[in-house]
Amino acid sequence: MKSIGPYVAARDLTGDRPAGAVRTLRATDRLTGIPVLLHVLPHAVPLPELPQDPALLLPSEGGIDGDTAYVVTELPPHALPATDPVLAARGGLAALAALHGAGLTHGGVDAAQLWSVDGRVALAGAGLPWGGEATPAGDLRDLLRTLETLGGVPPALRDVPDGATARDLLARLDVPVQEPEKGRAAPDWAAASASPLPTSLVAIASSAEPVRTDSADEQAPAPQASEAEPPSKAAEVAPLPPTARSIPTERVPARRVAGDPVRITWDANGTRRVIKSGRDEVPRRPGWRRPVLTLFLLLLIVLLLFAGWRAWRSSTVPVSASASQTPSAACCDVRFTVQGTPAAPVRLSLVSAPAGVKVDPDRVVGQAPGTVRLPQPGTYTLRVAAEGYTPGMVTVKVPSAVPVQITLTP
């Protein structure tokens, strides 16, 4: 996996394209986990201004990572690549109708740009520098080729007149295909149009391989001239829908894609904006999700650091020795015996102790004979004092099961 900006590319959907062409990657936002389409561009371009249409997936932001320019299109979490040719045809034609109606073209229609969302198909990648001269006829040709790879062109789109628009084909797709009566030729859409044109859109759009058709009606021999009906009746067969009767023949201008460089800047509230060189700043959509998530992560880090500091503080608190202190283990109980019988009990106090144990020579920690509980393992030096005897010292290493004998000196 490759990281581009704040995104992790998981899969390359481009297929076989020449070097320097636009590449389409399936990626994920590292901060939010939102799935996105990442279009890697040969050079930086401004975000395209596209019509608002449900059949179009609009790009949300663009950026530059080193020498890599990219444009991001957010996908719904449940979006999947389109697989149904009928749904793909309806969604693709609706998207192209919206683009062509706005005077724009796509230029890169393929399976990687068609995504199924909630039972419908939407088209991505519009307005990008795909290369070459894009035309409406080229967009329709690319869509029909893509439908072939998805399972076949729907029957309603197999024989269409030259110059038909995306809106014309969309109207045909919504009209059920009727079988011709026996002994009667199938309706000829081209004959009913204003000017007779060839009947294969793919064949006339370019010199590439035409779209394959499997309809049995196309293989039936055409009726002889003697069996054809009079022109007055033939004109009444299968009239064109209102949207297909007048087909414009002039060329639609190419999509509006400028080569202006792009610079990314950040607002004070954490929102990114794209600034076009030599133009006014373009307002960006409010990106509230990323600042909120960043603030949440910072708060979580602060809480973890505070908890670690509290744990460290609690582990370094010194242990004070006292007569009433409860030992952590039975290893520190030491039994003292006294040689002879003193007039009063022998007092014991700490003179030195292991590290971490507070020493107070004036504090009596026990008496002998008897058992004294020391706070922790280690070596202790205790002062021995009794009335009528000279004070002395005794050294004890605990834990020890051997009693410590004290000999008093007058």
Secondary structure, DSSP 4 states (H G I P E B T S, - for coil): -EEETTEEEEEE---S--TTS-EEEEEEETTT--EEEEEEESS--PPP-----TTB----EEEEETTEEEEEEE--TT-EE---HHHHHHHHHHHHHHHHHTT---S--SGGGEEEETTEEEE--TTS---S---HHHHHHHHHHHHHHTT---GGGTS--TT--HHHHHHHHTSPP-PPPTTSPPP-HHHHSSS---S-HHHHH-SSPPPP---HHHHSPPPPTTTSPPHHHHTTSSPPPGGGSS---SPPPPP------EEEEE-TTS-EEEEETTSPBPPPPP--HHHHHHHHHHHHHHHHHHHHHHHHHHHTPPEEP-TTPPPSSGGGEEEEEEES--SSPEEEEEEE-STTEE--TTSEEEEESEEEE-SSSEEEEEEEE-TTSB-EEEEEEES--SPEEEE-B-
